[in-house]
């Protein structure tokens, strides 16, 4: 047959072209099957000639399509009835299919078909057993050591003692015994080797395994001396050289002799390119680098080792599972030292090699991202507290970058916890619930409110029996508040109060519920007040409780916003006394001061509207005394607020803090003016004009400076102040004027100062 002739003559290009043509022409199923069978055998032979069709994992590999073609063609041949059920040719078929699967890194099917190969072989063939043992020791499936020992023992029982197969099986048995933990038995077995075996090509491997057995038996020093003696005698840089150098590296690493260990691992890397020991040498260099705190180099070595093993996962020297364990331990040690930023790259390597459904690996990765994000924020808070002056632009940019980094890590943690939940859903309900919870918290910390709401909704809907359900409902309400949806927030909080009224979450929900009522359009102030007063009247709460404190401040501020000044003063003044460490005390002091000021002005207006006959002199004096008392209290609280802000580090000021401080300064001067203390008011207005130059606030201060000077009879000084105001107005841009709260245009300000100058008042 022409096709067979092309195959035998190794004219592979012409063969595949002719085989493809025949596949299109042949009509008979069996004949077509024979074409497929010949194509598979020919491709296997071609790859074998170039050492690309072997079990040894240190060989070259061809393109995956070639091995897939071998499997596909043999399947076509079997399906088309080319082989009888007991045909001896099936042994070759199964062997080739096993090797093809092995070269595709499909160890499970490779071992399956290798088993078929041995079962169908009519005559004992030691090479098949050897091939099976190589596969088992490299793939390490369940019970691989006991299974390997069975095949090795069969070789020993059926091979002459002076044969290569026997020598190979002899050292494999020792290796397996050592891996099984039977070091004494292994050493006794090695000592039983006869002189011919000790002088054979396996002599160095016998020495190596004996040293390895001593090491595992606890005689580390003796083992190291034996290995150091063996290494320079290994002129061939083959497997035994690589294993010996690797064993020496590991012994020295265990003894914390990192420089010696690194030297031996480097010998492995330099001599074992493409072999199993090469990846293990890279991992050893990574461990040495980590021991020397060269973490970037360590991670790089681990990444290289991971890529090598992923490309050829059936590695005798270092499995994916072993590499995963090593990098996870590196990360754990750094995590215990709170070196989360250094630990995370090691877990990124673990993600490269871990199975997609490895719950522990996913959880470690998610937790490390969350820990790192939290650590970044804590460092930021500590640095901001310690800075007492205005930070530079470089420092501000660093703060911004750090905050963005924290957000990114929280977001990644949320994604990983969500992935963990999806994987755990079918097998671990408890982990599923915890992962949903953690994902929601991480997305919340990342500011991804839409994702947060979706997860809290999911948790509330699916986990009603969970002990965390009340807290989840509370957090759902908070998330609705964060996106400006007070109606849904109220619904969540009320559901919580109805279902779990005595839970800590219900207690924490009261104040947010009141704020949600106030955020409605229009606000439901009556409901909010009822909730807040309910907190203050709760017999289970003392004034020392945080909810009591916050409710007190919230209720007082609500009365202030409603211009119910007596109630606001009564509650907020008491709160200031009770809680001197409240962080927002400056703002609260301003509210009390302004409430007193507005109350005093209301009294002044009432006094101004009354005629002499409307009220007797005694009542008028009492009302005036009350007005003065309110204004004096206002002055005192404005001054306390100014002192509060003056003692606050500038770096901690928010925009609102700056605004309240500005208002305190101008309103204090206004209060002094209303009290008739014009000299003191003048000093206050001058300070404001100086501090806030080229702002509408300064222009307002100039108006009052002029008025103070007029009240004091200083007309020349009043005219000078008016001119200063005009000069400042001329220097201000339209943008400067738009920054003020007073809706005055440039022309209106100009008209005011022009009128003042020409009115004859000055």
C-alpha positions in Angstrom: 0.0 0.0 0.0 1.4 3.4 -1.1 0.4 5.0 2.2 2.3 2.5 4.3 5.4 2.9 2.1 5.4 6.6 2.7 5.1 6.0 6.5 8.0 3.4 6.5 10.3 5.7 4.5 9.7 8.5 7.0 8.3 10.8 4.2 6.0 12.3 6.8 4.9 15.4 4.9 3.8 13.3 1.9 2.3 10.7 4.2 0.0 13.2 5.9 -1.1 14.8 2.6 -1.9 11.3 1.2 -3.7 10.3 4.4 -5.9 13.4 4.4 -6.8 12.7 0.7 -7.7 9.1 1.5 -9.9 10.1 4.4 -12.0 12.0 1.8 -12.1 9.2 -0.7 -12.5 5.9 1.3 -16.1 4.8 1.7 -15.6 1.6 3.7 -15.7 2.2 7.5 -13.0 -0.4 8.3 -10.7 0.8 5.6 -11.1 4.4 6.7 -10.4 3.2 10.3 -7.1 1.6 9.0 -6.1 5.0 7.6 -6.7 6.6 10.9 -4.8 3.9 12.8 -1.8 4.2 10.4 -1.9 8.0 10.8 -1.8 7.7 14.6 1.1 5.2 14.6 3.1 7.2 12.1 2.6 10.5 14.0 3.7 8.7 17.3 6.8 7.3 15.5 7.7 10.7 14.1 7.4 12.4 17.5 9.4 9.5 19.2 12.2 10.0 16.7 12.6 13.6 17.9 12.2 12.6 21.6 8.9 14.3 21.8 6.8 11.2 22.6 8.2 10.0 25.9 7.0 9.7 29.5 10.1 11.3 31.0 9.0 14.8 31.9 12.3 16.4 31.1 11.8 15.8 27.3 10.7 18.3 24.8 7.1 18.6 23.9 5.5 19.1 20.5 2.4 21.2 19.8 -0.7 19.9 21.6 -2.4 19.4 18.3 -0.1 16.5 17.4 -1.0 14.6 20.6 -4.6 15.4 20.2 -4.4 14.0 16.6 -2.9 10.7 17.8 -5.8 10.3 20.3 -8.4 11.3 17.8 -7.1 9.0 15.1 -6.8 6.0 17.3 -10.4 6.6 18.6 -11.6 6.7 15.0 -9.8 3.4 14.3 -11.3 1.7 17.4 -14.8 3.0 16.7 -14.7 1.8 13.1 -13.9 -1.8 14.1 -10.2 -2.0 13.1 -9.3 -3.9 16.2 -10.9 -7.0 17.7 -11.5 -6.9 21.5 -8.5 -9.1 22.2 -6.3 -7.9 19.4 -2.6 -7.8 20.5 -2.3 -4.5 18.6 -4.4 -2.8 21.2 -1.4 -2.9 23.6 0.4 -0.5 21.2 -2.7 1.6 20.8 -3.3 2.0 24.5 0.4 2.8 25.1 0.5 5.5 22.4 -2.8 7.0 23.7 -1.4 6.9 27.3 1.8 8.8 26.2 -0.2 11.3 24.2 -2.4 12.0 27.2 0.7 12.3 29.3 2.2 14.8 26.9 -1.0 16.8 27.1 -0.6 16.9 31.0 -3.7 14.7 31.3 -2.3 12.4 34.0 -5.6 10.8 34.9 -6.3 9.5 31.4 -2.6 8.7 30.9 -2.6 6.4 33.9 -5.9 4.8 32.9 -4.6 3.9 29.4 -1.3 2.8 30.7 -3.2 0.4 32.9 -5.0 -0.9 29.9 -1.6 -1.3 28.1 -0.3 -3.5 30.9 -3.5 -5.5 31.1 -3.7 -6.3 27.4 0.0 -7.1 26.9 0.2 -10.9 26.4 3.8 -11.1 27.5 5.4 -9.4 30.5 7.2 -6.3 29.5 9.3 -4.6 32.2 9.5 -1.3 30.2 5.7 -0.9 30.5 5.9 -1.3 34.3 8.8 1.2 34.4 6.7 3.7 32.3 3.8 3.3 34.7 6.0 3.9 37.8 7.4 7.0 36.2 3.9 8.3 35.6 2.8 7.5 39.1 5.8 9.1 40.8 5.4 12.3 38.8 1.6 12.7 38.9 1.3 11.5 42.6 -2.4 10.4 42.4 -4.1 8.8 45.4 -2.2 5.7 46.7 0.6 6.4 44.2 3.3 5.0 46.4 1.7 1.7 47.1 0.7 1.3 43.5 4.2 2.1 42.3 5.6 -0.4 44.8 3.5 -3.2 43.2 4.8 -2.5 39.7 8.4 -2.2 41.0 8.1 -5.4 42.9 6.8 -7.1 39.8 9.9 -6.0 37.9 12.2 -7.3 40.6 10.4 -10.6 40.6 10.6 -11.0 36.8 13.9 -9.5 35.9 17.4 -11.0 36.1 19.4 -9.5 39.0 22.1 -8.3 36.6 19.7 -6.6 34.2 19.2 -2.8 33.8 15.5 -3.3 34.6 16.4 -4.9 37.9 18.8 -2.1 38.9 16.3 0.5 38.0 13.6 -1.3 40.1 16.0 -1.8 43.0 16.7 2.0 43.4 13.0 2.8 42.8 12.0 0.6 45.6 14.4 2.4 48.0 13.1 5.7 46.8 9.5 4.7 47.4 10.3 3.3 50.8 11.9 6.6 51.8 8.8 8.5 50.5 6.6 6.2 52.5 8.6 7.1 55.7 10.3 3.6 55.9 13.8 5.0 56.1 15.3 2.1 58.1 13.8 -0.4 55.7 15.1 1.6 52.7 18.6 1.8 54.2 18.6 -2.0 54.9 17.4 -2.6 51.3 20.2 -0.4 49.9 22.8 -2.1 52.0 21.6 -5.4 50.5 22.8 -4.4 47.0 25.4 -6.9 45.7 28.8 -5.9 44.3 27.7 -5.9 40.7 24.9 -3.5 41.5 27.3 -1.3 43.4 29.5 -1.1 40.4 26.7 -0.5 37.9 25.4 2.7 36.4 23.1 2.9 39.5 25.9 3.2 42.0 25.6 6.9 42.4 21.9 6.8 42.8 22.4 4.2 45.5 24.7 6.6 47.3 22.3 9.4 46.9 19.3 7.5 48.2 21.3 6.2 51.1 22.2 9.8 52.1 18.6 10.8 51.6 17.5 7.9 53.9 19.9 9.1 56.5 18.6 12.6 56.3 15.0 11.5 56.7 16.0 9.2 59.6 17.4 12.3 61.4 21.1 11.9 60.7 21.3 15.2 58.9 25.0 15.9 59.4 26.0 12.5 58.1 23.7 12.8 55.2 25.1 16.2 54.2 28.7 14.9 54.4 27.7 12.0 52.1 26.0 14.3 49.6 28.9 16.8 49.6 31.2 13.9 48.9 29.0 12.6 46.1 28.4 15.9 44.3 31.9 16.5 42.8 32.2 12.9 41.7 29.1 13.3 39.5 30.8 14.4 36.3 27.6 13.9 34.4 25.2 16.7 35.1 22.2 14.5 34.9 19.3 13.7 37.2 21.4 12.4 40.1 23.5 15.6 40.1 20.4 17.7 40.1 18.8 15.7 42.9 22.0 15.8 45.0 22.4 19.5 44.7 18.8 20.0 45.4 19.0 17.9 48.5 22.0 19.8 49.7 20.2 23.1 49.1 17.2 21.9 51.1 19.4 20.7 54.0 21.2 24.0 54.2 18.0 25.9 54.0 16.5 24.0 56.9 19.7 24.9 58.9 19.3 28.6 57.9 22.6 28.5 56.0 21.0 30.6 53.3 24.2 31.4 51.3 25.2 27.8 51.1 21.6 26.8 50.2 21.5 29.5 47.5 24.7 28.2 46.0 23.4 24.6 45.7 20.0 25.7 44.3 21.9 27.8 41.7 23.8 24.6 40.7 20.5 22.9 40.1 19.2 25.8 38.0 22.4 26.0 36.0 22.5 22.3 35.2 18.9 21.1 35.0 17.2 23.3 32.4 14.0 21.7 31.2 14.1 19.0 33.9 11.9 18.6 36.9 14.6 19.6 39.3 14.9 23.0 37.5 11.6 24.3 38.9 12.5 23.0 42.3 15.8 24.8 42.1 13.9 28.1 41.3 11.6 27.5 44.3 14.7 26.9 46.5 16.2 30.2 45.3 12.9 31.9 46.2 13.0 30.5 49.7 16.6 31.7 50.2 15.6 35.2 48.9 12.7 35.3 51.3 14.9 34.2 54.2 17.2 37.1 53.3 14.2 39.5 53.2 14.7 40.0 49.4 11.0 39.6 48.9 10.7 41.0 45.3 13.3 38.5 44.1 11.6 35.7 46.0 8.3 36.4 44.4 9.9 36.5 41.0 11.6 33.1 41.5 8.3 31.6 42.7 6.5 33.0 39.7 9.1 31.4 37.4 8.7 28.1 39.3 4.9 28.3 39.0 5.0 28.9 35.3 7.3 25.9 34.8 5.1 23.6 36.8 2.0 24.9 35.2 3.5 24.1 31.8 4.4 20.5 33.0 2.4 19.9 36.1 3.5 16.2 36.5 6.7 17.2 38.3 8.6 14.7 40.4 10.6 17.2 42.3 7.9 19.8 43.2 4.2 19.5 42.7 1.7 22.3 42.3 0.3 21.5 45.7 3.8 21.6 47.3 4.6 24.9 45.7 1.2 26.3 46.8 1.9 25.2 50.4 5.3 27.0 50.4 4.1 30.3 49.1 1.1 30.3 51.4 3.4 29.8 54.3 5.6 32.7 53.2 2.5 34.9 53.1 1.3 33.6 56.4 4.6 34.5 58.1 4.6 38.0 56.7 0.9 38.4 57.6 1.6 37.5 61.2 4.1 40.4 61.2 1.4 42.7 59.6 3.5 43.0 56.5 0.4 42.7 54.3 1.9 44.5 51.3 4.8 42.1 51.2 2.6 39.1 51.8 0.1 39.8 49.0 2.4 39.0 46.0 3.1 35.6 47.5 -0.7 34.9 47.5 -0.9 36.1 44.0 1.6 33.3 43.1 -0.6 30.9 45.0 -3.6 32.0 42.9 -1.5 31.0 39.8 -1.2 27.4 41.0 -4.3 26.8 43.2 -7.3 25.1 41.8 -10.2 27.4 40.9 -12.4 25.9 43.5 -9.8 26.0 46.3 -11.8 27.6 49.1 -8.9 28.2 51.4 -6.7 29.8 48.8 -9.5 32.2 47.7 -10.3 33.1 51.3 -6.6 33.8 52.1 -6.4 36.0 49.0 -9.5 38.0 49.8 -8.6 38.4 53.5 -5.1 39.7 52.6 -6.5 42.4 50.3 -8.9 43.5 53.0 -6.2 43.5 55.7 -3.9 45.5 53.5 -6.6 48.1 52.7 -7.4 48.5 56.4 -3.7 48.8 57.2 -3.3 51.6 54.6 -6.2 53.5 56.1 -4.9 53.1 59.7 -1.5 54.4 58.6 -3.2 57.4 56.9 -5.2 58.2 60.0 -2.1 58.0 62.2 -0.1 60.2 59.9 -2.8 62.8 59.7 -3.3 63.0 63.4 0.5 63.6 63.9 0.7 66.4 61.3 0.0 69.8 62.9 0.6 72.0 59.9 -0.8 72.3 56.4 0.5 69.4 54.3 2.4 70.0 51.1 1.1 69.2 47.6 3.4 66.2 47.4 2.0 64.9 50.7 -1.5 65.6 49.6 -0.9 63.6 46.4 0.5 60.7 48.5 -2.6 60.8 50.7 -4.8 60.7 47.6 -2.9 57.8 46.1 -3.0 55.8 49.4 -6.7 56.3 49.7 -7.2 55.1 46.1 -5.0 52.1 46.8 -7.1 51.2 49.9 -10.3 51.5 47.8 -8.8 49.2 45.1 -7.8 46.6 47.6 -11.2 46.7 49.3 -12.8 46.3 45.9 -10.6 43.4 45.0 -11.3 41.8 48.4 -15.0 42.2 47.7 -14.6 40.5 44.3 -12.7 37.6 45.8 -15.1 37.1 48.7 -17.9 37.1 46.1 -16.1 34.5 44.1 -15.6 32.5 47.3 -19.3 32.7 48.0 -20.2 31.3 44.5 -17.7 28.4 44.9 -18.8 27.6 48.4 -22.5 27.8 47.7 -22.8 24.1 46.8 -20.6 22.6 49.5 -20.4 24.9 52.6 -23.4 27.0 53.5 -21.7 28.6 56.5 -18.8 29.8 54.4 -21.2 30.9 51.7 -23.0 33.2 54.2 -19.8 34.6 55.7 -18.4 35.3 52.3 -21.5 37.2 51.2 -21.2 39.2 54.4 -17.5 40.0 53.9 -18.0 40.9 50.3 -20.7 43.4 51.2 -18.5 45.0 53.8 -15.5 45.2 51.5 -17.5 46.8 48.7 -19.0 49.2 51.2 -15.5 50.2 52.3 -14.5 50.6 48.7 -17.4 53.0 48.2 -19.1 50.7 45.7 -22.6 51.4 47.1 -24.6 49.7 44.3 -22.7 46.4 44.8 -23.1 46.8 48.5 -26.8 47.3 48.4 -27.2 44.3 46.1 -25.3 42.0 48.4 -27.1 43.2 51.6 -30.4 42.6 49.8 -29.2 39.2 48.8 -28.1 38.4 52.4 -31.3 39.7 53.9 -33.4 37.6 51.4 -31.4 34.4 51.8 -30.1 34.4 55.4 -33.0 35.4 57.6 -32.1 32.7 60.1 -28.5 33.9 60.4 -27.5 35.6 63.7 -26.1 38.4 61.5 -29.4 39.1 59.8 -30.4 42.1 62.0 -27.0 43.7 61.4 -27.3 43.0 57.7 -30.7 44.8 57.6 -29.2 47.7 59.5 -26.3 47.9 57.0 -28.8 47.8 54.2 -30.6 50.8 55.6 -27.3 52.6 55.9 -26.5 51.9 52.3 -29.8 53.3 51.2 -29.1 56.4 53.2 -25.7 56.7 51.5 -27.3 56.8 48.0 -29.9 59.3 49.1 -32.9 56.9 49.3 -34.4 57.7 52.7 -37.7 56.0 52.0 -36.1 52.6 51.5 -33.8 53.2 54.4 -36.8 53.8 56.7 -38.4 50.6 55.4 -35.3 48.6 56.3 -35.0 50.2 59.7 -38.6 49.7 60.6 -38.5 46.1 59.4 -35.5 45.6 61.7 -37.3 47.2 64.7 -40.4 45.0 64.1 -38.5 41.7 63.6 -35.7 42.2 66.2 -36.6 45.1 68.5 -34.2 44.2 71.3 -31.1 43.5 69.1 -28.0 45.8 69.2 -28.7 46.5 65.5 -32.1 47.8 66.3 -30.7 50.1 69.0 -28.1 51.4 66.5 -30.9 52.0 63.8 -32.8 54.5 65.9 -30.7 57.5 65.1 -30.3 56.7 61.4 -34.1 56.2 61.2 -34.6 59.7 62.6 -32.2 61.2 60.1 -33.9 59.3 57.3 -37.2 60.9 58.3 -35.5 64.3 58.2 -34.1 63.5 54.7 -37.5 62.9 53.2 -39.0 65.4 50.8 -40.8 67.0 52.6 -39.1 66.0 55.9 -41.2 64.2 58.5 -40.0 66.1 61.5 -42.7 64.9 63.8 -41.7 61.2 63.2 -38.0 62.1 63.6 -38.6 64.0 66.9 -40.6 61.1 68.2 -37.8 58.7 67.4 -35.1 60.9 69.0 -37.1 61.6 72.1 -37.7 57.8 72.3 -34.0 57.3 72.5 -33.5 59.9 75.2 -36.4 58.4 77.2 -35.2 54.8 76.8 -34.8 53.5 80.4 -32.1 51.0 79.2 -29.9 53.9 77.9 -27.8 56.1 80.1 -26.2 59.4 79.0 -22.9 57.6 78.7 -24.3 55.5 75.9 -23.3 56.5 72.4 -26.8 56.4 71.0 -28.0 58.7 73.8 -25.2 61.2 73.0 -25.8 61.2 69.3 -29.6 61.5 69.7 -29.1 64.5 72.0 -27.0 66.4 69.4 -29.3 65.4 66.6 -32.4 66.6 68.4 -30.8 69.9 69.4 -29.7 70.5 65.8 -33.2 69.7 64.5 -34.6 72.4 66.8 -31.9 74.8 65.6 -32.7 74.2 62.0 -36.4 74.8 62.8 -35.5 78.1 64.5 -36.8 76.7 67.8 -34.0 78.4 69.6 -35.0 77.9 73.2 -35.3 74.2 72.8 -32.0 74.1 70.7 -30.2 76.0 73.4 -31.5 73.9 76.2 -30.5 70.6 74.6 -27.2 71.6 72.9 -25.8 73.5 75.8 -26.4 70.5 78.1 -24.8 68.2 75.5 -21.7 70.4 75.3 -21.3 70.2 79.0 -21.9 66.4 79.1 -19.7 65.5 76.1 -16.6 67.8 76.0 -14.7 65.3 73.8 -17.4 65.3 71.1 -15.4 65.7 67.8 -17.8 68.1 66.2 -18.1 70.4 69.3 -17.0 73.5 67.3 -20.0 73.3 65.1 -22.4 72.7 68.1 -20.9 75.7 69.9 -21.6 77.8 66.9 -25.2 76.6 66.8 -25.8 77.5 70.5 -24.1 80.9 70.0 -26.1 81.6 66.9 -29.3 80.5 68.6 -28.6 83.0 71.4 -27.7 85.7 68.9 -31.0 85.2 66.9 -33.0 85.1 70.2 -31.4 88.3 71.3 -32.3 89.9 67.9 -35.9 88.7 68.2 -36.1 90.5 71.5 -34.5 93.6 70.1 -37.1 93.6 67.3 -39.9 93.2 69.7 -38.6 96.1 71.8 -38.3 98.2 68.7 -41.8 97.6 67.6 -43.4 98.5 71.0 -44.5 102.0 71.9 -43.9 103.4 75.4 -47.6 102.6 76.3 -47.4 98.9 75.2 -45.5 97.8 78.2 -44.4 99.1 81.5 -40.8 100.2 82.2 -40.1 97.2 84.4 -41.1 94.7 81.8 -39.2 96.5 79.2 -36.1 96.5 81.4 -36.5 92.7 82.0 -36.8 92.1 78.2 -33.8 94.2 77.5 -31.8 92.4 80.3 -32.8 89.1 78.7 -31.7 90.4 75.3 -28.3 91.4 76.7 -28.0 88.1 78.5 -28.6 86.2 75.3 -26.1 88.3 73.4 -23.5 87.8 76.1 -24.1 84.1 76.0 -23.8 84.2 72.2 -20.5 86.1 72.5 -19.1 83.5 75.0 -20.1 80.5 72.9 -18.6 82.1 69.7 -15.4 82.6 71.6 -15.4 79.0 72.9 -16.0 77.8 69.3 -13.1 79.9 68.1 -10.8 78.4 70.8 -12.0 74.9 69.9 -11.0 75.4 66.3 -7.7 77.2 67.2 -6.6 74.1 69.2 -7.5 71.7 66.3 -4.5 70.8 63.9 -4.9 72.5 60.6 -4.5 69.2 58.8 -7.8 67.9 60.3 -9.9 70.9 59.2 -12.7 70.1 56.8 -14.2 72.7 54.4 -17.1 73.0 56.9 -14.8 73.6 59.8 -13.2 76.5 57.9 -16.7 77.9 57.2 -17.9 77.6 60.8 -14.7 79.3 62.1 -15.2 82.1 59.6 -18.8 82.6 60.7 -17.8 82.4 64.4 -15.3 85.3 63.9 -17.7 87.6 62.0 -20.7 86.7 64.2 -18.8 87.3 67.4 -18.1 90.8 66.1 -21.7 91.2 65.2 -22.7 90.2 68.7 -20.4 92.8 70.2 -21.8 95.4 67.9 -25.4 94.5 69.0 -24.2 94.8 72.6 -23.0 98.3 71.9 -19.4 97.3 72.5 -18.2 99.1 69.4 -14.5 99.2 70.1 -14.4 95.4 70.8 -16.5 94.8 67.7 -14.2 97.0 65.6 -11.2 94.9 66.6 -13.2 91.8 65.6 -14.2 93.1 62.2 -10.6 94.3 61.5 -9.4 90.8 62.3 -11.9 89.3 59.9 -11.0 91.8 57.1 -7.4 90.9 57.5 -7.8 87.2 57.7 -10.2 86.9 54.8 -8.9 89.5 52.3 -10.3 89.6 48.8 -13.5 87.8 49.9 -17.1 88.9 50.3 -16.6 88.2 54.0 -14.0 90.9 54.2 -16.3 93.3 52.3 -19.0 92.6 54.9 -16.5 93.3 57.7 -15.6 96.6 56.1 -19.3 97.7 56.1 -19.4 97.0 59.8 -16.0 98.7 60.4 -17.5 101.8 58.9 -20.5 101.5 61.1 -18.4 101.0 64.2 -16.3 104.0 63.5 -19.4 106.1 63.0 -20.8 104.8 66.3 -17.6 105.9 67.9 -17.6 109.3 66.2 -14.4 108.6 64.3 -15.6 110.0 60.9 -12.1 110.3 59.4 -11.4 106.6 60.3 -14.8 105.7 58.8 -13.9 107.4 55.5 -10.6 105.7 55.4 -12.2 102.3 56.0 -14.6 103.0 53.2 -11.7 103.8 50.8 -10.0 100.6 51.9 -13.1 98.6 51.1 -13.3 100.2 47.6 -9.6 99.4 46.9 -10.2 95.8 48.0 -13.3 95.5 45.8 -11.3 96.8 42.8 -8.7 94.1 43.4 -11.3 91.3 43.5 -12.2 89.1 40.5 -15.8 88.1 39.7 -14.8 84.6 40.9 -13.8 86.0 44.2 -17.2 87.8 44.6 -19.1 84.6 43.7 -17.5 82.7 46.6 -19.6 84.5 49.2 -23.0 83.5 50.6 -24.3 87.1 50.1 -25.8 87.4 46.6 -24.2 90.8 45.9 -22.9 91.7 42.5 -19.9 93.9 41.9 -22.1 96.8 41.0 -24.2 96.4 44.1 -21.1 96.4 46.3 -19.8 99.4 44.4 -23.1 101.3 44.7 -23.1 100.6 48.5 -19.6 102.0 49.1 -20.2 104.9 46.7 -23.4 105.8 48.5 -21.7 105.5 51.9 -19.0 107.9 50.7 -21.4 110.5 49.2 -24.3 110.2 51.7 -22.9 112.7 54.1 -22.7 110.2 56.9 -18.9 110.1 56.8 
